[in-house]
Amino acid sequence: MRERLRESKEAFSAVFSNPALRLVELSWTLTTTAYWVFIVALSLFAYEEGGVAAVGVVGLIRVLPSVVAAPFAALLGDRYPRHRVLFLVNVVRTALILVAAAVALLDVHVAAIYALTGLVGLMQSIFRPTQAALLPALARSPQELTAANLVLTTIESIGLFLGPAVGGVMLALTGTDAVFVASAIAFLLSALLLAGVRPEREPERAPLKAGLLRESFAGFSTIARDSRLRLIVGLYGAQTLVAGALNVLLVVVALELLDLGEAGIGFLNSAVGVGGLVGGFLALALLGRNKLASDFAVGLVLWGVPIALIGIFPEPALALVLLGVVGIGVTLVDVAGLTLLQRAVPDEVMTRVFGVVQSVFVGTLGLGAIIAPLLIKLFDVRGALIASGSLLPALALIFWRRLLAVDGDTLAPAELALLRRLPLFRSLPPATLDQLAASLIVVTASNGDAIVRQGDSGDRFYVIAKGEVDVWTDGRHVSTLGTGDYFGEIALLRNVPRTATVTAKSDVELYALERDEFLGAVTGHAESVEAADAVIAARLAGLRPGVASV
């Protein structure tokens, strides 16, 4: 445990020593704070113009694009460099909010604010998925990727406190238009920080393989084909469903069940936020475990059980403590779930998958808010708490074995370490390495067996896990390869027949990658292509005796 904690702290520190990640984290601090400052000012403006109904309309318009447009707008992040997309989104948000400031100053009809709010919501539906998809290209290790997600989640939790507080103070001192301008300036500064991000290994974006409409639905089809993705996204959606219900239930709990008054609503929500910060320290201790799906399941349990217990034991002090535990569950679910998706989704569709995820999350959040009053009507407040709180632990129990299997499928530390040592794969991002490790096929051969034959077409790339093999060219023994060596790349990368025969010198165990998986990983990243060219040139020129050119 001490060793894991040390490794986790190093990964956490590495986030801030990584220049690109540091800029993204600083930019996110400004972005999330500015967003909530804008929302507070927007809500006040809408209320002054149209009352409570206008506030509700603005709230709906703000989130509606995330439900409808996010899966399709996210195509931008898979077609163009993601760091540039993020930069342009914040530049556009700056312009939109400056226009909103002019609208507020000139007392234009509130409909103009509705339109601007929808556009800002559209920008948000592009920003979040693109940012999530960019991080794997910036992180230098799987642990650093998890740590980066933890930092982003922590910043978002702080922003939920800081943004509304700053917005409220500024509104008390100035006017709505001035607060809009301040928010726009913060978005502009955030964009300038993102302009300094230079990913070392972001792959080139290939042309669309299918029509625009089909490519827009690629996020949906990717999730539909992969049982792991369906499981994680489905459980994540169940969590946000309960979160939407909890937003409503806490109001009723504070006013009716615990008799805490209006201030109690703030206290109960703050308890969740404080628990989220505590959960950050717990998540830090778990970074080195490589058991993200298990941590995700534990987070679901910590999310649901405390809510049910509030319904069973409705005491104010206990409720605050239990909601703090919910906050811990929030952090575990967010960090583990986000990292699992980043490490399981192919890079070329990652932004679109996160667009679907955002759509699911926002949609279930709203659905939960609608369901909560129905639960109260059917079961009263205590029964509604027990019913909604029981859902997540029940789902965690039902799918526990499948989640453990996800850990086994997605995270293969020994195989990852072996692949990472190979020059062809050394520069690949963690998510791509994870996908390669999950795609490895175990191949065994007995002493004297031929693994590949000279003149055959190339269908696989091989890495030797145990044992030794002999390499023969035109019947002449060329070399002997052992554990950690590899062969088969030339036939795949140059599309030529095998240039040698490889036979087992002893009983051997190999890891094989099919042609498509190997080529997709190596040719999709410029540094890997350069490394492959260097390896092939050296082998064909005979500069590395003892290594096969097959």
Secondary structure as UniProt FT lines:
FT   HELIX           2..17
FT   HELIX           19..68
FT   HELIX           70..73
FT   HELIX           75..79
FT   HELIX           82..106
FT   HELIX           110..138
FT   HELIX           142..173
FT   HELIX           176..195
FT   HELIX           212..216
FT   HELIX           218..225
FT   HELIX           227..252
FT   HELIX           253..257
FT   HELIX           261..286
FT   HELIX           287..289
FT   HELIX           292..312
FT   HELIX           316..344
FT   HELIX           347..349
FT   HELIX           350..398
FT   HELIX           400..410
FT   HELIX           413..420
FT   TURN            423..427
FT   HELIX           430..439
FT   STRAND          441..445
FT   TURN            447..448
FT   STRAND          450..452
FT   TURN            454..455
FT   STRAND          460..466
FT   STRAND          469..473
FT   TURN            474..475
FT   STRAND          476..481
FT   TURN            483..484
FT   STRAND          486..487
FT   HELIX           489..493
FT   TURN            494..495
FT   STRAND          501..504
FT   STRAND          508..514
FT   HELIX           515..523
FT   HELIX           526..540
FT   TURN            541..542
FT   TURN            545..546
//
